[in-house]
């Protein structure tokens, strides 16, 4: 797990679409499940709250059950401040953490150490981010907190965004040892398309690239975002038209922003061709200032659950791999 020094800055990209959120029936994927089971992984069933397209699950903090949003767009695992105290976690007030919502507002938190349990795996001591209670309705208000990319990677878990499973290494997993867990690495039989991901500079957030016409677009992979959002700065640069929308997005700090709507055609993710892709469009200045690819180029937006679920995505943050398409 990361040291406290590396937790002094985080940028949260959780986004909720307030206009509409649809829920699809949970499915099964026998071929993928069989392959993961053969690798010694065990499923932890996830759920969706009413009118929320994102997945969440039940975990243990110091032995107490908590309900956490699965959020690869957050670099830290956050807990409700009051709940943390009930769980026996004391904030370390000497270590202040400044994070920002996707729309730019800063949020101050503190670090508290405890035990995080997921299935049969327990990580301890694990650093939780503890923010004072907010009176604002935020992207995570309905949950006890969020399971960020630090926990997703530290547990070497895989998130199946088609059927709603968080796969955790079991005792038979080849990457689980008495002293810890290592990344699973690239595997056959988990998806039709295998996309490499890259970190956003020194931040742990993961970026995926695609081709659009003669341009390369870079997106943050964010399971904490209900919808895919393109930066209006990028849309303007590429000459992509957009139309007015009644929808708004809500970020992790509770800020709201109106969005426009655009349709992109023929995006190529590796060998996967997406013929038509509807996205929300809004200014993402703070996000673009913070998140850049290896060449220093700002990201073009955030890939959300609308794309990840429809493309049968399996996200392996520890191995920095995104599998798309069901192998069955």
C-alpha positions in Angstrom: 0.0 0.0 0.0 1.1 3.5 -0.6 2.9 5.5 2.1 1.2 8.5 3.7 3.6 10.9 1.9 2.2 9.7 -1.4 -1.3 10.4 -0.2 -0.8 14.2 0.2 -2.7 15.0 -3.0 -5.6 13.3 -4.8 -8.0 14.3 -7.6 -11.4 12.8 -7.6 -13.3 12.3 -10.8 -16.6 10.7 -9.7 -19.5 12.0 -11.8 -23.2 11.3 -11.5 -25.7 12.2 -14.3 -28.7 13.6 -12.5 -31.1 13.5 -15.4 -31.4 9.8 -16.0 -29.7 6.6 -15.0 -30.8 3.2 -16.4 -30.2 -0.2 -14.8 -29.7 -3.3 -16.9 -30.5 -6.8 -15.5 -27.4 -8.5 -14.1 -26.1 -11.2 -16.3 -23.7 -14.0 -16.2 -20.6 -14.7 -18.3 -19.7 -18.4 -18.1 -16.6 -18.3 -20.1 -15.0 -15.4 -18.2 -16.1 -16.8 -14.9 -14.7 -20.2 -15.7 -11.4 -18.7 -16.7 -11.1 -16.5 -13.6 -12.1 -19.4 -11.3 -9.3 -21.5 -13.0 -6.9 -18.7 -12.0 -7.9 -19.1 -8.4 -10.0 -15.9 -8.2 -13.3 -15.7 -6.2 -16.2 -13.4 -7.0 -17.6 -10.8 -4.6 -21.0 -9.8 -5.9 -21.7 -6.2 -6.5 -25.0 -4.3 -6.7 -26.5 -1.2 -8.1 -28.5 1.4 -6.1 -31.9 2.5 -7.6 -31.3 5.1 -10.3 -27.6 4.7 -10.3 -25.7 3.0 -13.1 -22.6 2.4 -11.0 -21.6 -0.6 -9.0 -21.0 -0.8 -5.2 -20.3 -3.6 -2.8 -20.1 -4.5 0.9 -16.7 -4.6 2.5 -15.3 -4.8 6.1 -13.5 -2.0 7.9 -12.1 -3.2 11.2 -14.6 -6.0 11.0 -17.7 -3.8 10.5 -19.6 -3.9 7.2 -19.6 -0.8 5.0 -21.1 -0.1 1.7 -18.6 1.4 -0.8 -18.9 2.7 -4.4 -16.4 1.0 -6.8 -14.5 4.0 -8.1 -11.4 3.7 -10.3 -11.5 7.4 -10.8 -10.5 8.1 -7.2 -7.0 7.4 -6.2 -7.9 6.9 -2.5 -10.4 4.8 -0.6 -12.6 7.2 1.3 -14.8 6.7 4.4 -17.6 8.7 5.9 -15.9 10.6 8.8 -18.4 9.7 11.5 -18.6 6.0 10.3 -14.8 5.8 10.5 -14.9 6.7 14.2 -17.6 4.0 14.8 -15.2 1.6 13.1 -12.4 2.6 15.4 -10.4 4.7 12.9 -8.8 7.8 14.3 -7.9 10.6 11.8 -4.2 11.7 11.8 -4.7 15.4 11.9 -1.1 16.1 11.2 -1.5 14.7 7.6 -3.9 16.8 5.6 -5.0 15.7 2.1 -6.3 18.1 -0.4 -8.4 16.6 -3.2 -10.6 18.1 -5.9 -13.9 17.2 -7.5 -14.0 16.8 -11.3 -15.3 20.4 -11.5 -12.4 21.8 -9.4 -13.7 22.4 -5.9 -11.2 21.4 -3.2 -12.0 19.0 -0.4 -9.9 18.6 2.7 -9.5 15.1 4.3 -7.3 13.4 6.8 -5.7 9.9 6.9 -6.8 7.2 9.2 -5.3 3.6 9.4 -7.4 0.5 9.7 -8.1 -3.0 8.2 -9.9 -3.3 4.9 -11.6 -6.6 4.2 -12.8 -7.8 0.8 -14.0 -11.4 0.5 -11.3 -13.6 2.1 -8.6 -10.9 1.8 -7.7 -8.3 4.4 -5.3 -5.4 3.9 -3.8 -3.9 7.0 -2.7 -1.3 7.9 -4.7 0.4 5.1 -4.9 4.2 4.7 -8.4 5.6 4.5 -9.2 9.1 3.6 -11.6 10.7 6.1 -13.5 13.9 5.1 -15.8 15.8 7.4 -19.5 15.3 6.7 -20.9 17.4 3.8 -24.3 19.0 3.7 -24.1 18.9 -0.1 -25.5 16.1 -2.2 -22.3 14.6 -3.8 -21.6 11.8 -6.2 -21.0 9.5 -3.2 -23.6 10.7 -0.7 -25.6 7.5 -0.9 -22.6 5.3 0.2 -20.4 4.9 3.2 -17.5 5.9 1.0 -15.7 4.7 -2.1 -13.3 1.9 -2.9 -10.6 3.7 -4.9 -7.9 2.6 -7.2 -5.4 2.2 -4.3 -7.6 -0.7 -2.9 -8.5 -2.1 -6.3 -4.8 -2.4 -7.3 -3.6 -3.3 -3.8 -6.0 -6.3 -3.7 -5.1 -7.3 -7.3 -8.8 -7.3 -7.9 -10.6 -7.4 -11.3 -13.9 -5.5 -11.8 -16.3 -7.2 -14.2 -18.5 -4.3 -15.3 -20.8 -6.4 -17.4 -22.2 -8.6 -14.7 -21.2 -6.8 -11.5 -18.5 -8.9 -9.9 -15.3 -7.9 -8.1 -12.9 -10.8 -8.5 -10.5 -11.3 -5.6 -7.5 -13.7 -5.4 -8.4 -16.8 -3.4 -6.0 -19.1 -1.6 -5.3 -21.0 -4.9 -4.4 -17.9 -6.9 -0.9 -18.0 -8.3 -0.4 -14.3 -7.5 -1.4 -14.6 -3.8 1.4 -15.2 -1.3 1.6 -15.2 2.5 3.4 -11.9 2.3 1.1 -10.2 -0.1 -0.6 -10.1 -3.5 1.0 -9.3 -6.9 -0.7 -8.2 -10.1 -2.2 -11.0 -12.1 -0.7 -9.8 -15.4 -2.1 -10.3 -19.0 -4.2 -13.4 -19.3 -5.9 -15.2 -22.2 -9.6 -15.9 -22.3 -10.8 -12.8 -20.4 -11.9 -10.6 -23.3 -12.0 -10.3 -27.1 -9.9 -7.1 -26.9 -7.0 -6.3 -24.6 -6.1 -2.7 -24.1 -3.0 -1.5 -22.3 -3.6 1.3 -19.8 -1.1 3.9 -18.7 -0.9 6.0 -15.5 -1.7 9.7 -15.6 1.8 10.9 -15.0 2.7 10.5 -11.3 -0.9 9.9 -10.4 -2.3 6.3 -10.2 -5.4 7.0 -12.3 -5.4 5.0 -15.5 -5.8 6.3 -19.1 -7.0 4.5 -22.2 -6.5 5.7 -25.7 -8.5 5.5 -28.9 -8.4 6.8 -32.4 -11.0 9.2 -33.7 -10.6 10.1 -37.4 -6.9 11.1 -37.5 -6.7 12.0 -33.9 -5.7 10.2 -30.7 -8.0 10.7 -27.7 -7.1 9.9 -24.1 -9.7 9.1 -21.5 -9.6 8.5 -17.7 -11.1 5.1 -16.9 -13.6 5.9 -14.2 -16.1 3.3 -12.8 -17.3 6.1 -10.5 -18.7 8.1 -13.5 -22.2 7.1 -14.7 -21.6 8.6 -18.1 -18.7 9.4 -20.5 -17.8 13.0 -20.5 -15.8 14.8 -23.2 -14.0 18.0 -22.4 -15.6 20.9 -24.3 -12.0 22.0 -24.9 -11.4 18.9 -26.9 -14.7 18.9 -28.7 -14.0 22.5 -29.9 -10.5 21.6 -31.0 -11.8 18.6 -33.1 -14.8 20.5 -34.5 -17.3 18.1 -32.8 -20.8 19.7 -32.7 -23.0 19.4 -29.6 -26.6 20.2 -28.7 -28.2 21.5 -25.5 -29.2 19.0 -22.9 -31.3 19.2 -19.7 -28.9 16.9 -17.9 -26.4 17.9 -15.2 -23.4 16.2 -13.7 -22.5 16.1 -10.0 -19.0 15.5 -8.9 -17.4 14.2 -5.7 -17.5 17.6 -4.0 -21.2 18.2 -4.8 -20.6 20.8 -7.5 -23.0 20.6 -10.5 -22.5 21.6 -14.1 -24.8 21.7 -17.1 -23.7 19.5 -20.0 -24.3 19.4 -23.7 -24.6 16.2 -25.8 -22.6 15.0 -28.7 -22.4 11.8 -30.8 -19.0 10.5 -31.9 -18.7 8.1 -34.8 -16.2 5.3 -35.5 -14.0 5.4 -32.4 -11.3 2.7 -32.5 -10.3 1.2 -29.1 -7.5 -1.2 -30.1 -9.3 -3.4 -32.6 -12.8 -2.6 -31.2 -14.7 -0.2 -33.5 -17.5 1.8 -31.8 -19.7 3.1 -34.6 -21.8 5.5 -32.6 -21.0 6.8 -29.1 -23.0 9.5 -27.3 -21.1 11.6 -24.7 -21.8 14.5 -22.4 -19.8 17.6 -23.1 -18.7 20.2 -20.5 -15.6 22.2 -19.6 -13.0 20.0 -17.7 -10.3 22.6 -17.1 -9.2 21.3 -13.6 -9.2 17.7 -14.9 -7.1 18.6 -18.0 -4.6 20.6 -15.8 -4.1 17.6 -13.5 -4.3 14.5 -15.8 -1.9 14.2 -18.7 -0.5 11.3 -20.6 3.1 10.3 -20.9 3.8 13.0 -23.5 2.3 15.7 -21.3 -0.9 16.0 -23.3 -4.1 16.8 -21.3 -6.8 14.1 -21.3 -9.8 14.5 -23.5 -12.4 13.2 -21.1 -13.6 10.5 -18.8 -14.8 7.1 -19.8 -17.8 6.1 -17.6 -20.1 3.2 -16.9 -22.2 3.7 -20.0 -19.3 2.6 -22.2 -17.7 0.1 -19.7 -20.8 -1.9 -19.1 -22.0 -2.0 -22.8 -18.5 -3.1 -23.9 -18.4 -6.0 -21.3 -15.3 -4.4 -19.7 -13.1 -6.2 -17.2 -10.8 -3.8 -15.4 -7.5 -5.0 -13.9 -6.0 -1.8 -12.4 -3.0 -3.6 -10.8 -1.9 -5.0 -14.2 -3.0 -1.8 -16.0 -5.2 -3.7 -18.5 -8.7 -3.2 -19.8 -10.4 -6.3 -21.4 -13.3 -5.5 -23.7 -15.8 -7.9 -25.1 -17.1 -11.1 -23.6 -15.0 -14.1 -24.4 -18.1 -16.4 -24.5 
